[in-house]
Amino acid sequence: MATNRKDPASKFYYFIDIDLYSRQIVSWDSDTQDNVNFSELSNGCYRVFLPRGQYNKLVKRLEETRA
């Protein structure tokens, strides 16, 4: 389902999921307030919410290291 990011009623959350045991980032994403799902996190994982600018900088760095 595509969401319209320009819709002022849709507040977006930017987050990364970290495995606390291995200290690894296991995923990152952004989604609307209604669609953020906390039940998908496994034991030992923690979700960190970031401001949009910090999230974008982090994702850019992560994608650069993948290449």
C-alpha positions as CSV (number, residue, x, y, z in Angstrom):
1,M,0.0,0.0,0.0
2,A,1.5,3.3,-1.1
3,T,1.1,6.3,1.2
4,N,1.1,9.9,0.2
5,R,4.0,11.6,2.2
6,K,2.5,15.0,1.4
7,D,-0.7,14.2,3.4
8,P,-0.5,16.3,6.5
9,A,-2.6,13.8,8.4
10,S,0.0,11.1,8.0
11,K,2.8,11.6,10.5
12,F,5.9,9.6,9.4
13,Y,8.2,7.8,11.7
14,Y,11.8,7.1,10.8
15,F,13.5,4.2,12.7
16,I,16.2,1.6,12.8
17,D,16.0,-1.8,14.5
18,I,19.1,-2.9,16.4
19,D,20.0,-6.3,17.7
20,L,21.3,-5.5,21.2
21,Y,23.2,-8.8,21.5
22,S,25.3,-8.4,18.3
23,R,25.1,-4.6,18.2
24,Q,24.1,-4.8,14.5
25,I,21.5,-2.8,12.6
26,V,19.0,-5.4,11.4
27,S,16.7,-3.2,9.5
28,W,15.6,0.4,8.8
29,D,12.4,1.9,7.5
30,S,10.0,4.8,7.6
31,D,6.2,4.5,7.8
32,T,3.1,6.3,8.9
33,Q,2.0,6.3,12.5
34,D,-0.8,3.9,11.7
35,N,1.4,1.3,10.0
36,V,4.4,1.1,12.4
37,N,4.3,-2.4,13.8
38,F,6.0,-3.2,17.1
39,S,5.0,-6.9,17.3
40,E,7.5,-7.8,14.5
41,L,10.5,-7.1,16.8
42,S,12.1,-10.2,18.1
43,N,13.5,-10.6,21.6
44,G,16.8,-8.7,21.9
45,C,15.9,-6.2,19.3
46,Y,15.2,-2.5,19.9
47,R,13.6,0.1,17.7
48,V,15.2,3.6,17.7
49,F,13.2,6.5,16.3
50,L,15.2,9.2,14.6
51,P,14.4,12.7,13.1
52,R,14.1,12.6,9.3
53,G,17.4,14.3,8.7
54,Q,19.4,12.0,10.9
55,Y,17.6,9.0,9.4
56,N,18.4,10.1,5.9
57,K,22.1,10.6,6.7
58,L,22.3,7.2,8.3
59,V,20.6,5.4,5.4
60,K,22.9,7.2,2.9
61,R,26.0,5.9,4.9
62,L,24.6,2.4,5.2
63,E,23.8,2.2,1.5
64,E,27.3,3.5,0.6
65,T,28.9,0.7,2.6
66,R,26.7,-1.9,0.8
67,A,28.0,-0.8,-2.6
